[in-house]
Amino acid sequence: MKTRPLRAALVGCGSVSQRGVLPHLSLPDARQRVELVAAVDSVPERAAQTALQWSIPAWFTDIDTLLAQSDLDLVLVITPIQQHFAHALRAIAAGKHVYVQKTMTTTLAEADDLLAARDRMQVKLAAAPGFELFPSTARLRAVVESGALGRPAVAYTYTPGFGHEHEPIRKQEGTLNAIDPTWYYRAGAGPLPDVTVYALQLATSVLGPVRRVAGLGNQLMPERSWHGSTIGIEVEDNNALLLEFHNGTLGVAIGADCVGGSMNPWGGMSLYGTHGSLEITEVDGASGYPLRFRTRPSGSWALNTPLEEAIPLTACPYLTPEHLQFEEPHLYVDIMELVDAIVEDRPCRASGEQGRHVVEIVEAARRAIATGKTQWLSTQF
């Protein structure tokens, strides 16, 4: 029996929504599953123009009015990181299913409250980015669990940024094309929760939870500029984290606002074990999904030809060629998997528990950077 589309509201009409969420949800296959019935943004002109441009019936400037006046199944929280908790919690308290952009919250206490509210209201909560939803993640994990590398000893991830003011959509003119990036440089945001989160989500998907974390950070650019105004920076520009996973693997996670290089793919990961190695050699730049990796299995050394595997984006059932023409395809996958979880009444694969664990890593890393002391973690997933 065909079900009606879920009625959804978009909370946050900024860069990610304009480049990713709205184009994907405008395509016919998405509209059969999800109907955007309202848009919310604190900038009235942006909310109104978004609704007009994307044929969304209603727009609001705050989530409370939205929830009071709209008939909804699902709320998509695509606001700045510092606002995720408040917006997601309000939606859950109103009995709505929620998709929340990364990172899920800014503190572990907030994440605990969000999951408790989810369970109390018996709704679904999906937390980005959902690496579990792309087949390469399961394949990478299977290689590790097979023993092909021996025991994984060291992991390295690499996610340099460039600063949000350089995004093309922020450099133009007009309400939908000159979107203020200041939030990214305020407390609670920055490259650690906004960029390094991809490395942390992938690494924990493959290697499992982290036991403790140490870290260093620096701030080399205390000011930046955007459209003639000066932005004072409140967070580190660059972060280097040292992680110890519960399985004993030591990991390095680099998250930075510096220029990246060509030797390591952005969002890539390398694993080195007692008897073999695994290196991601190609990552899709639009989604962060690993596409190609090579393995030197147990008993194979440097002179031998490594084994190579490739997994195309189309291996994900949601990613039809029509969707691959747009940016941020992983957001569409996250949202549609949540839709399936709602319809099928099953747990979300992009779980709030993993999202909470990554939040704790980020929060603990910031304490480690500030104090110079290794931090022990309390959550798993």
C-alpha positions as CSV (number, residue, x, y, z in Angstrom):
1,M,0.0,0.0,0.0
2,K,1.4,3.4,-1.0
3,T,1.9,5.8,1.9
4,R,1.5,9.5,1.7
5,P,4.7,11.7,1.7
6,L,6.0,12.7,5.1
7,R,5.3,16.3,5.9
8,A,8.6,18.0,6.7
9,A,9.8,21.4,7.8
10,L,13.3,22.8,7.0
11,V,14.7,24.7,9.9
12,G,17.7,26.8,8.6
13,C,17.8,28.1,5.1
14,G,21.5,28.8,4.9
15,S,24.4,27.6,2.8
16,V,23.9,23.8,3.2
17,S,20.2,24.0,2.6
18,Q,20.5,26.1,-0.5
19,R,23.3,24.0,-2.0
20,G,22.2,20.6,-0.9
21,V,19.0,19.9,1.0
22,L,16.6,21.9,-1.2
23,P,17.9,20.8,-4.6
24,H,17.7,17.1,-3.6
25,L,14.3,17.3,-2.1
26,S,12.9,19.1,-5.1
27,L,13.5,16.1,-7.4
28,P,10.4,13.9,-8.2
29,D,11.6,10.8,-6.4
30,A,12.2,12.7,-3.2
31,R,8.9,14.5,-3.4
32,Q,7.1,11.2,-3.6
33,R,8.5,10.5,-0.1
34,V,8.9,13.9,1.6
35,E,6.8,17.0,1.2
36,L,8.4,20.2,2.4
37,V,5.5,22.2,3.9
38,A,7.4,24.9,5.7
39,A,10.8,26.7,5.9
40,V,12.2,28.5,9.0
41,D,15.0,31.0,9.2
42,S,15.8,33.8,11.6
43,V,16.3,36.1,8.7
44,P,12.8,36.9,7.4
45,E,13.9,37.7,3.9
46,R,15.8,34.4,3.6
47,A,12.8,32.4,4.9
48,A,10.4,34.1,2.5
49,Q,12.7,33.9,-0.6
50,T,13.4,30.2,0.1
51,A,9.7,29.4,0.3
52,L,9.1,31.3,-2.9
53,Q,12.0,29.9,-4.9
54,W,11.3,26.2,-3.8
55,S,7.5,26.4,-3.8
56,I,7.2,25.8,-0.1
57,P,3.7,26.7,1.2
58,A,4.6,28.4,4.4
59,W,7.6,30.2,6.1
60,F,8.4,31.2,9.7
61,T,11.1,33.0,11.6
62,D,11.1,30.8,14.7
63,I,10.6,27.1,15.3
64,D,8.1,27.6,18.1
65,T,5.6,29.3,15.8
66,L,6.3,26.6,13.2
67,L,5.5,23.8,15.6
68,A,2.4,25.6,16.9
69,Q,0.9,26.3,13.4
70,S,2.0,23.3,11.2
71,D,1.0,19.7,10.8
72,L,4.3,17.9,10.6
73,D,5.9,14.5,10.7
74,L,9.5,15.4,10.4
75,V,11.8,18.4,11.2
76,L,15.2,18.9,9.4
77,V,17.5,20.9,11.6
78,I,20.1,22.6,9.3
79,T,21.0,25.5,11.5
80,P,24.5,26.5,12.9
81,I,25.9,24.0,15.3
82,Q,25.3,26.1,18.4
83,Q,21.5,26.0,17.7
84,H,21.2,22.3,16.9
85,F,20.3,21.3,20.5
86,A,17.6,23.9,21.1
87,H,15.9,23.3,17.7
88,A,16.1,19.5,17.8
89,L,14.8,19.4,21.4
90,R,11.8,21.6,20.6
91,A,10.9,19.5,17.7
92,I,11.2,16.2,19.6
93,A,9.2,17.7,22.5
94,A,6.4,18.4,20.0
95,G,6.5,14.7,19.0
96,K,8.2,15.2,15.7
97,H,10.9,13.0,14.1
98,V,14.2,14.8,13.7
99,Y,17.2,14.9,11.4
100,V,20.0,17.0,12.8
101,Q,23.1,18.2,11.0
102,K,26.6,17.6,12.4
103,T,27.7,17.8,15.1
104,M,24.5,16.8,16.8
105,T,25.1,19.1,19.9
106,T,27.9,21.1,21.4
107,T,28.1,19.2,24.7
108,L,27.7,15.7,26.0
109,A,25.1,16.9,28.5
110,E,23.0,18.3,25.6
111,A,23.4,15.0,23.6
112,D,22.2,13.0,26.7
113,D,19.1,15.3,27.0
114,L,18.3,14.9,23.3
115,L,18.4,11.1,23.4
116,A,16.4,11.0,26.6
117,A,13.8,13.2,25.0
118,R,13.8,11.0,21.9
119,D,13.1,7.9,24.0
120,R,10.5,9.6,26.1
121,M,8.6,10.9,23.0
122,Q,9.2,7.6,21.1
123,V,10.3,9.4,17.9
124,K,13.2,8.8,15.5
125,L,16.4,10.9,15.6
126,A,19.0,10.7,12.8
127,A,22.4,12.4,13.4
128,A,24.7,13.4,10.5
129,P,27.0,12.4,8.9
130,G,25.7,8.9,8.4
131,F,28.8,7.0,7.1
132,E,27.0,3.8,8.1
133,L,24.6,4.4,5.1
134,F,27.3,4.1,2.4
135,P,28.5,0.5,1.5
136,S,32.2,1.3,1.6
137,T,32.1,1.8,5.4
138,A,30.8,-1.8,5.9
139,R,33.4,-3.1,3.5
140,L,36.2,-1.2,5.3
141,R,35.0,-2.6,8.6
142,A,34.8,-6.1,7.2
143,V,38.4,-6.0,6.0
144,V,39.6,-5.0,9.5
145,E,37.4,-7.6,11.2
146,S,38.6,-10.3,8.9
147,G,42.1,-10.0,10.3
148,A,43.6,-9.1,7.0
149,L,45.7,-6.4,8.7
150,G,46.5,-8.4,11.8
151,R,45.6,-6.2,14.7
152,P,45.1,-2.6,13.7
153,A,47.7,-0.5,15.4
154,V,47.6,3.0,14.0
155,A,45.0,5.1,12.2
156,Y,45.4,8.4,10.4
157,T,42.7,10.7,9.1
158,Y,42.9,14.0,7.3
159,T,40.2,16.7,7.0
160,P,41.6,20.2,6.3
161,G,39.1,23.0,5.8
162,F,39.5,26.4,4.2
163,G,37.2,28.7,6.2
164,H,33.5,29.1,5.4
165,E,33.8,32.7,4.2
166,H,35.4,31.2,1.0
167,E,32.3,29.2,0.0
168,P,31.0,30.6,-3.4
169,I,27.5,30.9,-2.1
170,R,28.7,33.4,0.6
171,K,30.7,35.5,-1.8
172,Q,27.9,36.7,-4.0
173,E,25.1,39.3,-3.4
174,G,21.5,38.9,-2.2
175,T,19.8,37.2,0.7
176,L,20.3,33.6,-0.7
177,N,23.8,34.2,-2.0
178,A,25.5,36.3,0.7
179,I,25.1,34.1,3.7
180,D,27.0,35.2,6.8
181,P,29.7,32.7,7.9
182,T,30.4,34.3,11.3
183,W,28.7,31.5,13.3
184,Y,31.5,29.1,12.2
185,Y,34.1,31.1,14.1
186,R,32.2,31.4,17.3
187,A,32.4,29.2,20.4
188,G,30.9,25.8,19.9
189,A,31.8,25.7,16.2
190,G,35.0,25.8,14.1
191,P,36.8,23.1,12.2
192,L,36.8,20.5,15.0
193,P,33.0,20.0,15.2
194,D,32.3,21.0,11.6
195,V,35.1,19.4,9.7
196,T,37.0,16.9,11.9
197,V,33.6,15.4,12.6
198,Y,33.7,13.6,9.2
199,A,37.0,11.9,10.2
200,L,35.7,11.0,13.7
201,Q,32.4,9.6,12.3
202,L,34.2,7.4,9.7
203,A,36.9,6.2,12.1
204,T,34.5,5.2,14.8
205,S,32.3,3.5,12.2
206,V,35.2,1.3,11.2
207,L,37.1,0.9,14.4
208,G,34.4,1.4,17.1
209,P,34.3,3.8,20.0
210,V,37.2,5.8,21.4
211,R,38.4,5.4,25.0
212,R,40.5,8.5,25.5
213,V,41.7,11.6,23.6
214,A,44.5,14.1,23.8
215,G,44.9,17.1,21.6
216,L,46.7,20.2,20.5
217,G,45.4,23.3,18.7
218,N,46.5,26.6,17.5
219,Q,45.0,29.9,16.2
220,L,47.1,31.4,13.5
221,M,44.5,33.8,12.1
222,P,42.8,35.8,15.0
223,E,40.7,37.7,12.4
224,R,39.0,37.0,9.1
225,S,37.0,39.2,6.8
226,W,33.7,38.8,4.9
227,H,32.0,41.4,2.7
228,G,34.1,44.2,4.2
229,S,33.5,43.3,7.8
230,T,35.9,41.8,10.3
231,I,35.2,38.5,12.1
232,G,36.9,37.9,15.4
233,I,37.9,34.2,15.8
234,E,36.9,32.5,19.1
235,V,38.0,28.9,18.2
236,E,41.2,27.1,17.1
237,D,42.1,27.3,13.5
238,N,43.9,23.9,13.5
239,N,43.5,20.8,15.6
240,A,45.5,17.6,15.9
241,L,43.9,14.9,18.0
242,L,45.4,11.6,19.4
243,L,42.8,9.0,20.0
244,E,42.9,5.6,21.7
245,F,40.1,3.3,20.6
246,H,38.6,0.6,22.8
247,N,40.2,-2.0,20.5
248,G,43.7,-0.6,21.3
249,T,44.2,1.2,18.0
250,L,45.9,4.6,18.2
251,G,44.6,7.2,15.9
252,V,45.5,10.7,14.7
253,A,42.7,13.0,13.5
254,I,43.6,16.3,11.7
255,G,41.0,19.0,11.4
256,A,42.1,22.4,10.3
257,D,41.5,25.6,8.5
258,C,44.6,25.5,6.3
259,V,45.4,24.6,2.7
260,G,45.1,20.9,2.0
261,G,47.5,18.9,-0.1
262,S,47.3,16.3,-2.9
263,M,49.0,13.3,-1.3
264,N,46.1,12.5,1.0
265,P,42.4,12.7,-0.1
266,W,40.2,14.9,2.1
267,G,38.3,12.7,4.5
268,G,40.6,9.8,3.8
269,M,41.8,7.3,6.4
270,S,44.8,5.0,6.6
271,L,45.1,2.0,8.9
272,Y,48.3,0.2,9.7
273,G,48.2,-3.2,11.4
274,T,50.6,-5.8,12.7
275,H,50.6,-7.7,9.4
276,G,49.0,-5.4,6.8
277,S,47.7,-2.0,5.9
278,L,44.6,-0.3,4.4
279,E,44.6,3.1,2.8
280,I,41.7,5.0,1.4
281,T,42.9,6.5,-1.9
282,E,39.8,8.3,-3.3
283,V,37.0,10.1,-1.5
284,D,34.0,11.8,-3.2
285,G,34.5,15.5,-2.5
286,A,30.8,16.3,-2.5
287,S,29.9,13.8,0.2
288,G,33.0,12.6,2.0
289,Y,32.2,9.0,1.1
290,P,35.2,6.7,0.6
291,L,35.2,5.4,-3.0
292,R,38.4,3.5,-3.4
293,F,40.9,1.8,-1.1
294,R,43.9,-0.5,-1.3
295,T,44.9,-3.2,1.1
296,R,48.2,-4.9,1.7
297,P,46.9,-8.0,3.6
298,S,48.7,-10.1,6.2
299,G,51.9,-11.5,4.8
300,S,52.0,-9.0,1.9
301,W,54.8,-6.5,2.1
302,A,55.9,-3.4,0.2
303,L,57.1,-5.0,-3.0
304,N,53.9,-6.8,-3.6
305,T,51.0,-5.3,-5.5
306,P,48.3,-4.1,-3.1
307,L,44.7,-5.2,-3.5
308,E,42.4,-2.4,-4.7
309,E,38.6,-2.1,-4.3
310,A,36.3,0.6,-5.7
311,I,32.7,1.3,-4.6
312,P,30.9,3.8,-6.8
313,L,28.4,6.4,-5.4
314,T,25.6,4.6,-7.3
315,A,26.1,1.6,-4.9
316,C,24.0,3.6,-2.5
317,P,20.4,3.0,-3.6
318,Y,19.3,6.6,-2.9
319,L,22.0,8.2,-5.2
320,T,20.5,8.1,-8.7
321,P,22.3,10.1,-11.4
322,E,19.8,12.9,-10.9
323,H,20.9,13.4,-7.3
324,L,24.6,13.2,-8.2
325,Q,24.4,16.5,-10.0
326,F,23.9,18.3,-6.7
327,E,26.2,19.1,-3.8
328,E,26.0,17.4,-0.4
329,P,24.5,14.1,-1.6
330,H,25.2,12.5,1.8
331,L,22.6,14.8,3.3
332,Y,20.0,13.4,1.0
333,V,21.0,9.9,1.9
334,D,20.8,10.7,5.6
335,I,17.3,12.2,5.2
336,M,15.9,9.4,3.1
337,E,17.2,6.7,5.3
338,L,15.4,8.4,8.2
339,V,12.3,8.5,6.1
340,D,12.6,4.8,5.6
341,A,13.2,4.2,9.3
342,I,10.0,6.2,10.1
343,V,7.9,4.3,7.6
344,E,9.3,0.9,8.6
345,D,9.3,1.8,12.3
346,R,12.8,0.7,12.9
347,P,16.0,2.4,14.4
348,C,17.9,4.9,12.4
349,R,21.2,3.7,11.0
350,A,22.7,7.1,11.4
351,S,22.2,6.7,15.2
352,G,22.0,9.4,17.8
353,E,24.2,7.2,20.0
354,Q,27.1,7.4,17.6
355,G,26.4,11.1,17.2
356,R,26.6,11.5,21.0
357,H,29.9,9.7,21.1
358,V,31.4,12.0,18.5
359,V,30.1,15.0,20.4
360,E,31.9,13.7,23.5
361,I,35.1,13.2,21.5
362,V,34.9,16.8,20.3
363,E,34.1,18.2,23.8
364,A,36.9,16.1,25.4
365,A,39.3,17.2,22.7
366,R,38.7,20.8,23.5
367,R,39.3,20.1,27.2
368,A,42.5,18.3,26.3
369,I,43.7,21.3,24.2
370,A,42.9,23.7,27.0
371,T,44.4,21.7,29.8
372,G,47.1,19.7,28.2
373,K,45.6,16.6,29.9
374,T,44.4,13.4,28.3
375,Q,40.6,13.0,28.7
376,W,38.8,9.7,29.3
377,L,35.4,9.2,27.6
378,S,32.3,7.8,29.2
379,T,30.1,6.9,26.1
380,Q,30.1,4.1,23.6
381,F,27.6,3.1,20.9
